[in-house]
């Protein structure tokens, strides 16, 4: 492969190692969806307070249950509060603080529920199963899709390049959220799992498109060395990958800026993961295909 691929691959490995280190050092700040706790949804009749104001009254509370609660703005007038406490103390404490801070506001309690730790553990388990099933499905798809090339190209190299690329696309956002969770208190919720699955499903298509173009070039009787065929295939699909990635990233940026707190970090995860997906298709999966194919011969 050309020198640029090697340099960018080393950069990817470096960022990946840093992300793993962040995960080990800080861990993920799992929210109530995973750890269990209580969820309270309220609605203001008019003039819902700002996020900064709500954060201030929670942090100023003398009740540790209230002080450690988090919230998400929902719709035009709604707020969802989450607490790790699994008693009605969270409900009473938060409603008391809201009423005391805004005695004239009309606040309606729409929903209050408990999330047990068993449910949280079940969500973790199902999330991991969903990711594993998706990865296995990707491997089966690649083996079937490119079975006609098994004599001229290593299928296991394709599969390995794809899986390593997908790991790159997921681990780096996880490292970012580990840092955000440690320094900014950003929590991992069930919405983040949806973002991970979306990233996996979307970015695998980038890798398959490049591999498919490699297949077409080989079947057309190309006599070039494999590194040149792969580079040629990358260049042939580059505009398509950039255009598709930019459309999704710009849409996600709009959601991140204007979509509200409930889906802000979902949009951030999408932006980072899908951008990394286009990058890894070129600078991770493609070089690995060449290097591993050579080793397999």
N, C-alpha and C positions, 0 to 999 in steps of 0.2 A: 504493500500500500504506500501511497505518497506520504511524505514526511508530515504533512499537515494532519492526517488522520491519527498518526501516532501521538503527536503533541496534544491534540484535543482529547484523545483517549486517556492520556495521562492526567489531564485536567479533570476529566470525569471521575477517574479513580480517586483522585485527591479529594474532590468534593464529596464523593460517596463515603470515603473514610471519615471525613469531618462530620458528615451526617450521622454515621453510625456512632461516632464518639459522643455526639450530642444526645443521641437516644440513650446511650449507656449512662451518661452523666446525669441527665435531667429526667429521662423517661417521658412518657406521654401523660398529660394532665387530663385523665379521663373524667368526663362529666357524669351527671346523675344517671344518664341513660345506661352507663356501664357499671357504676359503683353502687347504685341504689340511692334512694333518698325520697324527697317529696317535690311535687310540681304544683305550683299555684298559678292560675291564669286569672288576671283581672282585666277589666275594661273601664276606661274613663268615659263619662258621658260626653265630655268636651275638653279640649285643651290638655291633651296628655303631656305630662312633663317631659323634658328632654332627657336623653340618656345620661348626660353629665349630672343633672340634678338628681336623678334616681341613684346613680352611683355614689353621690355624696351623702345622701341620707342613709343609705345602707352602711357605708363605711363609718359614719358618725354614730351609729347605733351602739348602745352599751350591751345589747344582747348578742353574744357570739354567733348564735344561729343566724340571726339577721345579717350580721356583719360579714359572714362568710358566704352568704347567698349570692347567686349570680342572676342575671335577668337578660331577656331578649325582647326587643320591641316587635310586636306582631300587628300587621295591618296598620290602620290609621290611629286607633285608640287603645289597642291591647298591649299588655305586658305579661310575659311568662317569667315567673321567678322559680329558680331551682335551688334546692338546699340539700345538703348531705344528711340532714336530720330526718329521721323517719317517724316523727311524731307530729301531732297537731300543733306543737309549739312553733313550728316554722310558719304555719298558716296564721296563727294568732299574732306572732311577733311582726311579720311583714305587714299584715293588714293594720296593726296598731301603729306602726311607724308611718305608713302611707297616710292614714287618717289624721295622725297628729301633725304631720308636715303640711297637709293640705285639707284643713277641716271643712272648707267650703266645696271641695271637689266631690262629685258624685262617682263613687267607685263601686263597681259591681263585681262580685266574685263569680266568675263563670265556671271554674273547674278547679278541683283540688284532688290530688291522687298521690298514692305512694308507689314507688318503684322498689321492689325488694331486690336484695343482692343476687338472688337466684335468677331473676329476670335479667339482671345486668350480665351475669356470667353466661347465661344462655345467648344473649346478644353477641357477646365476644366470640363464643364458640361458633355461632352461625355465621358471623362475619368472616372468620378465618376459613370456615368451610367453603363459603361462597368464593373467596379469593382463590383457594386451592382448586376448586372445581373449574373455575375460569381458566387457570393456568394449564390444567390438564387438557381442557377442551382446545386450547390454543395449540398445544403440542400435537394432539390428534389431528387437528385441522391442517397443520403444516405437513405432517407426515403423509396425509392423504392428498393434499393439494400439489405437493412437489414430488410425488412418488415416481414420476417419469424421469426425474433427474438423478435417481439414486446411483447410477453408474458414473455420472460425471460430476456430481456435487454431493457433499456429505449432508445427509438429512439431519444427523445429530448435531452438526455444526450450525445449521439453520436454527434448530430448536434451542440449542445452547445460547446462540446470539440473541434470539428473541427473548428467552427467559431472563438473561442477564440484563438486557435492555429494559425489560419491564420492571425488574428489581430496581434498576437505576431510577426509573421514572417514579417509583413509589417510595423508596427509602429516603431520597433527598427531600421530598415534601414532608415525610414523617420527621426527619431531622429538623426541618424548618419549624414545624409545629411543636416539636419538643422545646426549641428555643423560645418560641412565642408563648408556650405554656408556662415556662419557667420565669420569664421576665415580664410577660404581659397578662398572664393568667388565662390565656386562651384555652378553652376546653375542647376535648375530642368528644363529639356526640355521634349519634347514629347517622346524622347528615354527612359527616366526614366519611363514613364507610361507603355511602352512596357515591361520594366524590371519587374515592379510590377505585371503585368498580367502573365508574364512568371513564376514568383515566386509563385503566387497563384495557377496556373495550375499544377506546378511541385510538390509543397510541399503537396498539398491536396492528391496526390497519396500515399505519405508516410503514412499519417494518415489512409487512406482507407485500405491500405495493412495490417496495424496492426489490425484495426477493423474487416477486413475480416478474419484474422487468429483467432481472438476472436470468431467470428461466427462459424468457422469450428470446433474449440475446443468444443464449447457448443453443436453444432449439433452432434458431435461424442459421446456425452453423458458424458462429463466431470462433475464430482461431486465436483470439487474443488470450494472453495469460489471465487467470482468474482475477488478480488485483485490478487489471485494466477493465475487465468486463464489469466488475462491481462498481468501480469508479464511474464508468460510462452510464451504468444504470442509475446511480445516485444523481448524476447531472441531468439525466432524462426526466427524472421524477421530482427534481428539486423545486421547480416553480409550483407544481401542484401541491407539494407538502407545505411550502411557505404560505401559499394562499389559503389553504384549508386551516392551517394553524392560526394564522392571523385573524381569520373570521371568528373562530371560536374564542381566541384570547381577547379580542376587542369586545365581543358580546359579554364575556365573563367580567371584563373590566367595568363595563357599564353596570352589571349586576352588583359588583363589589362596591362601586361608588354610590349607587342610587337604590339598591335593592333592599336595604334595611339590614338590621343586625342579625336577623334569623338565618339569612343565607349568605352573609358577607364572607365568611371563612370557607364556605362551600365554593364560592366563586374564586377565592384566592387559591384554594387547592387545585381547582380546575386549571386556572391560568398557569400555575407553576408546573403541574404535572403534564399538561398537554404540550406546553413549550418544551419541557424536557423530553417528551416523547418524540417530537420532531428532531431534536438534537441527537438523541440516542440512536435513532434510526440510522443516522448518517455516521456518527462518530463512535458508536459503541457496537451496535448489531452488525453493521457492514464490515468493519475491520475484523471483528471476531469470526465472521463467516470465512474470511480469507485465511486468517491465521490458523483457525481450528481445522479447516479443510486441508491445509498443508500438513498439519500434524497427523491427520487421520490417514494420510496416504502412505 
